[in-house]
Amino acid sequence: MIRIRSCLREDEKAVFALARDFATSFPVDPASFSESFPHVLSSSGMCLAVAQSSDAIIGYVLGTAHPTFYASGPVAWVEEIMVKECLRKKGVGKLLMEHFEVWAKSKGCRLVALATRRAAEFYKNLVYTESAVYF
């Protein structure tokens, strides 16, 4: 059974391992990660949730909520979502996104947005629509 929950301080090593495997444009620096991790956990404008199966962290979602003018209120932005490669296409990403959407709604966000290079079909299957080009 997969459980989605808020990330805890003791999850740092597992989340780092996933983030390291996720990154393709930049290597994840361990010192920078360790410096940022507690700030992410304590920020009310950020959501970091993990997918846990038995005793293992198998995925995470990291996102933010911030005010905007164009949406006449706050919007949520998915910064990162990662599921262990061997466990993809089993519903873990969908559960993580559903958790994030509930969090975004609790913050009064008018929409959830994100950028992707490799997972467009995943988001289309979740009924997200393409609306912009990201540069």
Secondary structure, 3 states (H helix, E strand, C coil): CEEEEECCHHHHHHHHHHHHHHCCCCCCCHHHHHHHHHHHHHCCCEEEEEEEECCEEEEEEEEEEEEECCCCEEEEEEEEEEECHHHCCCCHHHHHHHHHHHHHHHCCCCCEEECCCCCHHHHHHCCCCCCCCCC
